[in-house]
Amino acid sequence: MLATTLTLLLTLPAQAAAPPGAATCSGCHGPRADAAIPSLAGRSTESILAALLAYRRGEGSPTVMDRIARGFSEPELRAIAAWVARP
């Protein structure tokens, strides 16, 4: 399923619309993020997905991210991670 999701996302035009939820990530995790809220720039899809899934399981530092991640299915989180990690 991951390969299919990535294949679909990689074949979309550069201006493809963000999957639901993805466009808001840069509000906190953009290039000006600080140590408390890290930038996602340069992170791989796998790294972002692993963090999202961990937050969804309630692991990691208590932040708003656990509540955000629980609002999405695993396929949705995969699509978000792939979109956020795109160059």
N, C-alpha and C positions, 0 to 999 in steps of 0.2 A: 504494500500500500504506500509506503514512503517513497519508493521509486516512482510509482505512478503519480503521486502528488508533486514530487520534484520535477518530473518530466513535464507535467502540465504547466507548472509555474515557469519553468525555464523556457518553454516555447511561447509564452505570452509576450506581447510587445512590451517594451520598456515602460510605457505609460499605463500598463494594465492597472486596473483598479485594485486597491488593496482588499484582501479578504476581510470580512467583518471583524472589527476589533484591532486590526493591524495598524491602521493609520494613526491611532492615538498613542502608540508606543513612543514615538519620537517626542511627544510632549514632555516626557520625563527622561527618556533615555537617548536624547539627541546628542549632538556633538559637544554641547556645553554641559553635559551631565557632570555631577561631582562624585566624590568617593562614596557617598551614601547612596546615590542613585547612579549606577554605572552607565556609561555610554554603551550602546550595542554595536557601534561602528566596528567593522572588522571581525566580528564574531561569526562563527560558522552556524549554519542551520542546526547542526547537531548539538552545538553548545547551547544555543538559545532554546531549542526544544527540550533538552535535558533539564534546564532551569525551570521552564514552564511546567513540565511534568512533575518535578520535585515540589514546586509551589502548589500544584494541584493536589498532591498527596499530603500537603500540610508540612512539608519539610523545609528547612531553611529558616532564615531570620523572619520574625513576624513583621510582615508589611502588608500593604494592600494587595500585593501580587497574588497571595493565596486566594483571595476572594475573586480577583479578576480571572485567574486561571481556572477556577472551578466553574466559571460561567461558560466554558467552551469544551467541546468534545475533543478527544485526542486528534482526530483528523483535522479539526479546525485549528488546534494548536500547531499541528505540523504545517499547515498552510500559512499561518501567521509567522512561524519561525522562518520558513523559506522566503517569505516576502520581506521580512525585516532584514534578513542576511544578504539579500541580493546586492550586487555591487552598485 
